Amino acid sequence: MHYWVRASASDLSGTLPQPRSGHTAVPIGKSKVVVFGGLLDKKFLSDIAVYDIENKLWFQPECTGNGSDGQAGPSPRAFHVAVAIDCHMFIFGGRSGTRRLGDFWVLDTDIWQWSELTSFGDLPSPRDFSAASAIGNRKIVMYGGWDGKKWLSDVYVLDTISLEWTELSVIGSLPPPRCGHTATMVEKRLLVFGGRGGGGPIMSDLWALKGLIEEENETPGWTQLKLPGQAPSPRCGHTVTSGGHYLLLFGGHGTGGWLSRYDIYYNDCIVLDRLSAQWKRLPVGNESPAARAYHSLTHIGSRYLLFGGFDGKLTYGDIWWLVPEEDPIAKRFIQSPPKNLPDNKRMAAENVNVQSVFKESERENSAITELQRRLGISVLLSGPGLQIIDESEDKEFIELGSRLIGERVSNNEQDLLIQTIEMLRDHWRKSAPSSIPLKELGPLLRDYQRLITRHHLANSGSDFQSMESWLSGKEAYKFYHLKNVSQLRMDDIPKLLAEYKKILPEQSTSGQITGLEEHPL
């Protein structure tokens, strides 16, 4: 049995990386995990974040370097490949805006120095959504991707000592071209799973490539593997992480069928058991993190570290551990099971410092209140210590909605503002208590109070005394008088969300959720 546990202050400290998707995270030996690049709200990133495993510390190193254009390191990018060889992290390709990249970099993690590499041989074309893996402790193999015009099925091998690329000549049947797949070296074979293929279908096929180990003297060739068991559904943007005698597949997204315009995002854990050569569902004793794709999952000892990702609406910055039941983190969860929260197991198990999050929200609420006072912003209704503000004046509320809709919204764009408000409410309408991040609780509580107020104004008086009379004796609306989110207890969250869903107006319009533009996934 395994358990998902959200990382707490006792598990890690320092400067946490900002949310992102399409990034890479590679383990360097047993000492650290290096995160590079990614995408956040249409902004491509080029920062480095490092997790020091022994000290349980996140930090951002000061990197030096000198590229061909005088820059210190790689340009901002996402959907690139990154592979570790000894203390070096090699970076190739990716995407910045609508441009596919074909540059090649290495980071020496002992001295935190970038070097742009001039390689030779059969140079791969610029591409994104490719996949790569280390061959032993010297070479790297890269397969497939998208060059902006076509899906690729080529195989390149890089010698990291001579910096020579070789395109592998493969005989026999070939996998369909694809991008957004995974490629994992397992002993003598490269295993490729899933991805989106030419023409757009998302696939669930598994292929093995032989002929990558010189000492074996094998002719390079592909074999499609059809293994028994509970195979994963078709998907791309997933991760496959090697751990012990099995490979662990997590997340990704697939299509919702020909009647649906929306993709389906996954949070399942599926194991490819190398000993029995079959697919299995990993037994997990609690709820999984929110479904996502283009995240990273890194194997550290007996644990897995999950970071970031994208679910079609939101870019995540949460950090999770997946641990076996004998792990001390799992024991912390098992020994303190959630009480009276059958549908909220994950939030109670996160063991985060909830009060610090609430205090931060409280400080922001105070700042907003002070701004309202100075600017003379109107409120819907005021009572002792309670102010109900309009949606357009609720900064956190609009920012959350803007992230869902994928663009910045101003008060001058009324149609877009209305669409944004409805999008956020529909997001909460479909959410389970365990899937709501703590940062959303403040805006959710204020919108709950706002909707109750509107309902009252439409049916009763327009003053605080009549509101008091109207609410008296009601079992519902018990959270109306809370001044801020810090007054909520963890076991209040399912009740608050249930009441909120009851008072939500019917959604009159729906907006197309947009995330990544101009890419084949």
N, C-alpha and C positions, 0 to 999 in steps of 0.2 A: 504494500500500500504506500502511496505517495500523497503528499499534501502540498497545496499551494498556500504560501504565507507571504503576505505583503511585507517588504523590508521595513524595518523600524530603525529608530535611532541607535539601538544597541547592535544592529547588524552593519551599519555603515554611517559614516560621518563625512564632513568636508563639504565641498561645493558639488552638488549633484548636477548632472548634465541636464540641459533644457530638453523639453519634449521634442521628438523627431520621429520620422520614419524614413525608410530607404537608406539608413545608415549601416555601418558595419561595426562589429564588436569581435575582436579576436583575442584569444588568450595568449599571453607571452609566457611560456613556461608555466610554472605554478605560482608565479608571483603577482601577475597583474593581468587585467583585461583592458584593452585599448579600444575606445569608441571613437570613430571618425565620421564626420560629415552627416549628411541626411537632409531632410526637407521639413520645414515648419512653416505653415501658413504661406505657401508658395515661395518661401525664402530658402535658398540653398545654403548649407552650412559648410564651414571648413575647419571647425574647431576640433580639438582633441580633448577627450575626457578619459581619465584613467582611474580604474578601481584597483587599489592596492589590497590584495587578498589578505595578506598577513595582518595588516594594520586596520583592515575594514574601513578604508578611507578613500573617498573620491577626491581627485585633485586635477587641476589643469596645468600641465607643464608649460614652461616657456620654451618653445621650440625655435631653433635656428635653422638656417638653410639658405640655399641660393639656387633658384630655378633658372631656366634659360631666359625668362623674361625679367629676371631680377627679383621675383617674389620669393618669400622665405619658405613657402610650402605649396601644396596643391591648391588650386582654385576651388571655390565652393562647389559641391556636387552631391548627388545622391544616386543610388542604384548602381554603384560601382562594385568592384570586387576587391577584397582585402584578404591576404593570406600571410600567416606568420611563419618565418623560418628562423629558428634560434631567437635572437633578440631583435630581429628585423621584421617590420610589417611592410609588405609590398602592396601598392595600390595601383590599379589599372582602370582607366575608362570611367564610365558613369555618365551622368547627365547634368548639365547646368542650364536651366531654362529649357529651350527647345533644342539645344546643341548637344550632340553626342561627343564624348571626349575619347581621345586615344593616347593620352599621355601616361607616363609610367614613373612612379615615385617609390622611394623606400624611406622608411623612418627607422633610425637607429634608436631603440628605446633605452639604451644604456646612457646615451648622452643627449637624447631628444633632439636629434638633428635630421632634417629632411634633405634628401638628395634627389634631384630629377635625373633619371637614368636615360642614357642614350643606348638603346639596344639595337640589335641588328638581326639579320636572318629573315624569316617569313613573318613580317610584322602583322599583327592582327589589326583589323579595321576598327575605327572608333565605334563604340557600342555601349549600351546600358542594359540592365536586367540580364547580364550574363551570370555565370556561376563558375567558381574555381575552387581548387583544393590543393593541398601540398602533397607531393609525392616524396615520401621519405623526408630527408632533411636538407634537400638541395634543389629540387625541382617543383614547379607549379604547373598544373594542368587547368586549362580554361575551356569551357564548352558553351556554345550558343550565344544568344542575346538578340538584341534588336539594334539595327544601325540607322534607324529613322525611315527606312524604306522597306526593309524586308526582315523576316525572321531568319536566324542563322542556325546552322547545324555543324559548324566547323569546330575542330579540336586543335588547340595550340598547347605546346609544352615549352616552358621557359626554364632554362638553366640559370639559376640565380648567381652562379659563379662567373660564367662566361657572358651572361646577359644575352644569350642567343635564343631567339624564338624559332620553333620548328612547327610547321603545320603538319599534323599527323595524317598520313594517308591511310584511310580505313577501307578495307574491302568488305564486300557483302552488304547486307541490308543496313540501313541507317535509320535512326530515330527521326521522326518528323521534326523540322526546325521549330525552335521554341525560344521563349524568354520567360523570366520570372520563375524559373525552375530551381532545383537544388542539384548540386554535384558534390558528392562526398566520396573521398578515397577510403576504401575499406580493404586493408591489406594490399592485394594485387589488382584490385578492380576499382573502377570509378562507377559509382551508382548515381544515376540521374533519375529524378522523379518529377512528374507533373510539369507545370508551366502552361503558358498560352502559346498555341501553335499558329502556323500560317492560316490565314482566313479567320482567326479569332477564337476557335474552340479551346476551352480549358481542359487539360488532360489529366489522366491519373495513371499513365503507363510508367513502368519501371524498367530501366535499361542498365546493362552492365557492359563496360568497355574494358577489354583486355589489351595487353601489348604495351603497357606503360612502363613496365619494369625491364630495363635493358638486360639484366642478368637472366631473365626468364626466356629470352629469345622467342617470344610469342609474336605472331602476326597480329597487328591491331585489328580488332573486330568487335562489333556490337552484338549483344544478345538480349532480346526482350525477355524479362522474367515475369512469369505469371505465378505468384505465390498464393498459397491458401491462407485462410483466416479473414479477419475483418479489415479489408484493405481501405485506405483513405479514399474519400470522395475526390473527384477532380478538383484541382486547386492550383493557384499560383501565389507568389508572395509569402509562402510558408517557410519554415526553417526545418532542417534535418540536422540533428546534433548527435555526434558519436559519443556513446558513454558505455564503457564496459563491453559486454557481448551483444549490445543492441544499439540500434539507431532510434532516436526519438524524434518524431514529427509533431510539430505544433503549429496551429493556426493556418493562416492563408485565407484566400477568398475564391469563391466559385460563382457561377452564374445562378440566378434565381429561376431559370427555366425560360422558355420562349414567351411566356405571358408576362414576365417581369422585366422592368427596366433596371432593376437594382441587383447588385451583387449580394451574395450571402457571405458573411465573414464567420470564421470558425475559431473556436478555442478548445478544440479537442486534442487529446494526447494519444498518439498511436505509435506503437513500437514495432520495428522490424527486428525480430529476434534472429540473430545470425546463427544461433545453434540449431534451432528448429526450422529455420528458413520459412517463417510465416509471419503474417501481420497479426498483432494483438492490440487490444485496447489497454492502455495503462490504467490500472486500478487507482483512482484518485478519491481520497476520503472526504473531500469538500468541494465547494464550487470553484470553478476555474476563473482566472481573470477575464475581463471583458474580451470578446472576440476581436481579432485584429489580423492585419497582414503587414509585411514589410517592417517587422520588428527584428530584434536579435535575441537569440537564446544561446547562452554560453555555458559549457560544461566546466564546473570547478569542483574537483574532487568527486564527491557523491551528489553534489548539488547542481542545479541548473539556475542560471541567472537570466531572467526575462526583463527586457527593457524596451520601451517605446512601441511604435507601430501606429497604424492608421486603420479606421473602421468604416471608411466612406464618409464620415462626418467629422470625427475628432482625431487629432494627433495626440498620442499618449506620451506621458513622461513618467509613468509609474514604474516602480521596480519591484519585482516579485522573485521569490525563491520557490523552486519546486524541489522538495526534499523527501527522502525515504522516511518512514515512520520512526526509525530509530534515531534520526537526527535530533539534536537538542532543540532546533527550531520547531520541528514537528511536535516534540513532546510539550513544548510551550503551548501549542495550539490544542493538543489532545487533552492535556491536564486542565485546561481552562475552557471547556466547551461553552459556546454561546448559550444563554438562557432565554427561553421564550422568544427565540428568533429563528423559527424554522426556515424562513425564506431570506435570512440575512446572515448566513453563516460567514461569508467571506469578510464582510465589513467588521464583524466582531473579532475575526481572527487576524486582522491586519496588524494589531498591536502597535499602531502608530500613536504618536503623541497627539491625540485628537484636540486637546485643549489648546496646544500651540497653534493649530490650524484655525480653531475658532477665534483665538485672540487676534490673529492676523486679520480675519474677516471683520472682527469687531473694530479694529483700528481703521480699516477701510471704510466701514459704515460711518464712523465718526468723521472721517475726512469728507465723505459725501454730504453728511449733515451740515458740516461747517460751510462747505461750498454752496449748499442750498441757501443757507442763511445769508451769505454775502451777496449772492446773485439774486436773491428774492424768488427762488424757484417755487412754484406752487406745489401744494400737496393735495391729494384727494380728500384726506380726512386726517385730523390730528386729535390725539388724545394724550393723556399723561405718559410721556416717554415714547410714544408711538407715532411714527409718521408713515403715511402711505403715499408713495410717489408714483407718478405715471411711468409706464414702461419706457418711454423715450428718454426719461431722465434717470433711469436705473442703469448706471454705467456697466456694472458687472453683468447684468441681464443681457444687455445689447451686445456686449463683447462675446458672451457665450453663444448667442444666436448668430453673430457674425462668423464665428468659427465653424458653426454648422453649415451655414450657407456658402461659406468659402470666399467672402469678400467683406470689406469694411463697409459698414452701414452708417449713414448720417441721417439726422432728423429731416433733412430736406428731401430725402427720397422716400416719400410716404408709402408707395407701393412696395418697395423693397423692405422698408421697416416693418410693414404689416406681415409680409412673407417671413421675415426673420423671426418675429414674435411667434407666429404660428408654428414655425419649424421647431423652435425650442420647446414649445408646449407639447408638440407632438412627440418630441424626443423623450420628454418626461412621461408622457402618456404611455409610452411603450416600454419604459424602463422598469426594471426590478429594483428593490431597495439596495440590493448588494452591488448593483452596477453603477450606482451614482457616486462619482468622486466627491470627496469632502468639499472641494472648492465650489461645487454646484449647490451646496445646501443653503448658503446665504441667499442667492438669487431665487432658489425654489421657495424658501420660506416667505420672502417678500412678495413673490407672485401669488402665492397662496393667500396672503393677507389682502393683496390688491383685488383678487377675484371675489373674495368674501365681501369686501367693502362695496364693490360694484353691485353685487347681488343685493346687498342691503339697501343701497341708494335707489335701486330700481324698484324696490318693493316697500320701502318704509321711509323714514325721515332722512334728514341730511346732516344730523349733528351727532356728536359722540355719545350723548346721553341716550338717544334713541337706539344707537348701536348697542350700548350696554344692555338696554332693556331687551332688545331683540335677541342678543346672544345668551342672556341669562337662562339657565336651566337646560340649555342645549348640550347634548352629549358630544355632538360634532363641533368642529371649529375650536377645539381646545387649545390650538397653538396660535390663535389669532393675536393674543396679547403679548406674545414673546417679543422683547425689544430687539434681540439679535440672536444669531444662530448659536452663540455660546451657551444659551439656556436649554438647548436640545440635549437630551440624553441619547445614547446610541440606540436604545430600544424604542425611542420615539420615531425614528426615521421611517420604518415601515408604516406606522400609523399616519404620519404626516403625508407620505406619498399616497396612501390609500384615500385619505380625505381630499387631497389635491385632485386626484383623478376624478372623484365624484363631482367636483365643482367646475371642472374644465369645460369650456364651451365646445361645441362641435367644431371641428376644423372645417373652414369653408373653402379654403384653397390649399393646394399642395405645391411645393416647389421642388424642382429637380436638384438633388444634392450634387454638388460638383466638388471634386477633390483635385486629383492630378489631371492636368490638361495635356492633350497632345502626346499621348503615349499609348502603346498597344495593349496595356493591361486594363 
